[in-house]
Amino acid sequence: MFKPAHLGRLTNCKEASRLISQAQERRLSPCEWIRLRLHIRWCVVCQRVERQMGFLREVMRRYRA
């Protein structure tokens, strides 16, 4: 059973950017995913970072094709 206490501490921008990058390569654990989503919900800068990383990933995917 999932408990909110398992989330641990809040995510800062440095950790969020690391998780955003890792999410491009692997599936995040439920705790990582929730912590990242909570942070991105309120952080405009990390919202932009996530969009930019998604854009770069899409461009690279098309370039390889």
MOJODA-V207982 format. One record per residue. N is the residue number from 1. RES is the residue in three letters. PSI is psi in degrees with one decimal (NA if undefined). OMEGA is omega in radians with two decimals (999 if undefined). D_CENTER is the distance of its C-alpha to the mean C-alpha in whole Angstrom. Layout:
# MOJODA-V207982
N/RES/PSI/OMEGA/D_CENTER
N/RES/PSI/OMEGA/D_CENTER
This chain:
# MOJODA-V207982
1/MET/134.9/-3.13/23
2/PHE/132.5/3.10/20
3/LYS/139.7/3.13/21
4/PRO/-28.2/3.13/19
5/ALA/-23.3/3.13/20
6/HIS/-15.7/-3.13/18
7/LEU/-27.4/-3.13/15
8/GLY/-148.5/-3.08/16
9/ARG/164.9/3.09/16
10/LEU/154.4/-3.13/13
11/THR/135.4/3.03/10
12/ASN/176.1/-3.07/11
13/CYS/-37.3/3.14/10
14/LYS/-47.3/3.13/11
15/GLU/-37.7/3.13/9
16/ALA/-43.1/3.14/6
17/SER/-35.8/3.07/6
18/ARG/-44.4/3.13/7
19/LEU/-37.8/3.10/4
20/ILE/-44.9/3.12/3
21/SER/-45.8/-3.14/7
22/GLN/-33.2/-3.14/7
23/ALA/-21.5/3.08/6
24/GLN/-24.4/-3.04/8
25/GLU/-25.3/-3.08/11
26/ARG/165.3/3.07/11
27/ARG/125.9/3.13/10
28/LEU/152.3/3.04/8
29/SER/159.5/3.11/11
30/PRO/-41.4/3.14/12
31/CYS/-43.7/3.11/12
32/GLU/-44.5/-3.10/8
33/TRP/-46.1/-3.13/7
34/ILE/-45.5/3.13/9
35/ARG/-41.5/3.12/9
36/LEU/-46.4/-3.13/5
37/ARG/-41.3/3.11/7
38/LEU/-43.1/-3.14/10
39/HIS/-48.2/-3.10/9
40/ILE/-30.7/3.12/8
41/ARG/-33.6/-3.03/11
42/TRP/-11.0/-3.05/13
43/CYS/108.2/-3.11/12
44/VAL/-38.2/-3.13/13
45/VAL/-46.0/-3.13/12
46/CYS/-27.2/3.01/8
47/GLN/-43.0/3.12/9
48/ARG/-42.6/3.11/11
49/VAL/-44.3/3.14/9
50/GLU/-43.4/3.11/7
51/ARG/-42.4/-3.13/10
52/GLN/-42.8/3.12/12
53/MET/-39.6/3.09/10
54/GLY/-41.5/3.10/10
55/PHE/-48.1/-3.14/14
56/LEU/-39.2/3.12/15
57/ARG/-43.1/-3.14/14
58/GLU/-42.6/3.11/16
59/VAL/-43.6/3.13/19
60/MET/-37.5/3.13/19
61/ARG/-42.8/3.13/19
62/ARG/-35.9/-3.14/22
63/TYR/-39.2/3.14/23
64/ARG/-27.5/-3.06/24
65/ALA/NA/999/25
